[in-house]
Amino acid sequence: MKKALLLGDQKEFGQSLTRKISKTGYKVRCTRSLKKARKFKEEQEPDVILFAGKIGVNSDGTFYFEL
């Protein structure tokens, strides 16, 4: 079975997305924790990683992630 990791903090959106992805044959793991996401990524090697949050660029050119 293929594995997906969903990282984000919007509970209802995450649950809805998990149901939809699961119907396509993926086992989905959801988390709000970067530490847990990293551990899952290293141990389970998911086929896809989804981020449900805001991504942007700071004035100095670095990226930011907002859960």
N, C-alpha and C positions, 0 to 999 in steps of 0.2 A: 504494500500500500504506500502511496506517495504521502509525504509529510509536508505540512505548511506551518509556518510560524507567523502569528499575527501579533504585532506590537502596537499597543495603543491604550488609551484610557477611557474611551467612550463605550461604556458597558453595553448599552442597547445596540449600538452599531456593530460592536464586536460580536455579539451573540447572533445578530442577523447575518453578518458576513460569514461567520462560522457555519451556520446552517446551510447557506448557499454553497460554500466551498465543499463541505462534507458530502453534499449530494453529487459532486463531480468525482468522488472517489478519494479525496484527501482526508488524512487524519490531521486535525487542526489543533494546535496548541496556542492559547492566548495568554498574554502576560502584559503587565504594565512596567515590569522591572527589567532594566537593561541587564542587570546581573543574571537574572533567570533566563533572559533571552540568549545571552552569550553562552551560558551553560548548555541550554537546549541545542543551540547551533553546533557547539563543539561535540556534544554527545550523540545527537540524533541526525545531524547533517540533513536538515530539511531541504526539500526540492525547491521550495519557494519561501521567501520572507516578505511579508507585507507590513507596511507601516501606516497606521491610521492616526495621523497627527499632522502637525504643520512642520514643513521644512522650509528653511529660508537661508539667506546669505547675510551675514553681518557686514557692516561698513568696511571692516578690514579684510573681507573676502573669505572668511571662514564660514562654515555651515553651522546652522543651529537646528535642533530638533525640539519641538514643543509637543509634549503629550497632552 
